[in-house]
Amino acid sequence: MFTGASFLLLACAVVPHAWSQDPTPPAPPSAPAPTPALPADADTRDQAVAACMAEAKARGTKLGAVDVSMRQVEDTDKKSDGRASVRALVDVVLRKKDGTTKTEKKTFKCDTRNGVITAFKYY
């Protein structure tokens, strides 16, 4: 009997105290990720580089290239009307007639308008 009375007394003391507490507030939203220190038009430049690299690989295949890989982007230029140009150094791996491969260092110049290739030239 004493144990039951102790439990009842304890329950009567704890339950009202628990009900009177406010629920825990939700966690504050996490801070947004810091913005990178890139120019605002970096996405347009990146899109132009990606489109031009895809074109370089496609044109490389027509030349008989096994692989075309980017060495360095020398210059990107973005105009206000959706045009962008890219000049980059690439390694073009060609397969010779005897089965060996040869790597040639080439440069390409590429112009895009709204992500569509308008001019491309290997030199």
C-alpha positions in Angstrom: 0.0 0.0 0.0 2.8 2.4 0.9 4.5 1.8 -2.5 1.3 2.5 -4.4 0.7 5.7 -2.4 4.3 6.8 -3.1 3.9 6.2 -6.8 0.5 8.0 -6.9 2.0 11.0 -5.0 5.0 11.0 -7.4 2.8 10.8 -10.4 0.6 13.7 -9.2 3.7 15.8 -8.7 5.4 15.1 -12.0 2.6 15.0 -14.5 1.3 18.6 -13.9 4.8 19.9 -14.1 5.4 18.1 -17.4 2.1 19.5 -18.8 3.0 23.0 -17.9 6.2 23.1 -19.8 6.1 24.5 -23.4 7.1 22.0 -26.1 10.7 22.4 -27.3 10.9 25.0 -30.0 11.9 23.8 -33.5 15.5 24.1 -34.3 16.4 27.3 -36.2 16.9 26.9 -39.9 20.4 26.3 -40.9 22.3 29.1 -42.5 22.4 29.0 -46.3 25.6 27.8 -47.9 28.1 30.6 -48.5 28.1 31.8 -52.1 31.3 31.1 -54.0 33.6 33.9 -54.9 32.8 33.6 -58.6 31.4 36.2 -60.9 27.6 36.1 -61.4 27.9 34.9 -64.9 30.1 31.9 -64.0 27.2 29.5 -64.8 27.0 30.8 -68.3 30.7 30.4 -68.8 30.7 26.9 -67.4 27.8 26.0 -69.7 29.8 27.4 -72.7 32.9 25.4 -71.7 30.9 22.2 -71.3 29.1 22.7 -74.7 32.4 23.5 -76.4 34.2 20.5 -74.9 31.4 18.2 -76.1 31.8 19.7 -79.6 35.6 19.3 -79.4 35.1 15.6 -78.6 32.6 15.2 -81.5 35.0 16.9 -83.9 37.9 14.9 -82.5 36.1 11.7 -83.3 35.7 12.9 -86.9 39.5 13.4 -87.0 40.0 9.9 -85.8 40.7 10.8 -82.2 40.5 8.1 -79.5 40.2 10.7 -76.7 40.1 14.5 -76.3 40.8 15.9 -72.8 40.9 19.4 -71.5 44.3 20.8 -70.4 43.5 24.4 -69.7 40.8 26.9 -70.4 42.7 30.0 -71.6 39.9 32.4 -72.0 36.1 32.7 -71.6 34.2 35.7 -72.7 30.5 36.4 -72.1 28.5 39.0 -73.9 25.3 40.5 -72.7 23.1 39.0 -75.5 23.6 35.3 -74.6 26.8 34.9 -76.6 30.0 33.4 -75.1 33.3 32.3 -76.5 35.9 29.9 -75.2 39.5 29.3 -76.1 41.1 26.2 -74.6 44.1 23.9 -74.8 43.3 20.2 -75.3 45.1 16.9 -75.7 43.9 14.9 -78.7 44.9 11.3 -78.6 45.1 9.8 -82.1 45.5 6.1 -83.0 48.1 5.5 -85.7 47.9 2.8 -88.4 50.3 0.5 -86.5 48.0 0.6 -83.4 50.0 2.9 -81.3 48.6 6.2 -80.0 50.0 9.7 -80.3 49.0 12.7 -78.3 48.8 16.1 -80.1 48.4 19.3 -78.2 45.8 21.5 -79.9 43.9 24.6 -79.2 40.2 25.3 -80.0 38.2 28.4 -80.3 34.5 28.1 -79.9 31.6 30.5 -79.9 28.1 29.8 -78.5 24.8 31.6 -78.3 22.4 30.5 -75.5 24.3 27.2 -75.2 24.2 26.4 -78.9 27.6 26.2 -80.8 27.8 28.8 -83.5 31.5 28.5 -84.5 34.2 26.0 -83.7 37.8 25.7 -84.9 40.8 23.6 -84.0 44.2 25.2 -84.6 
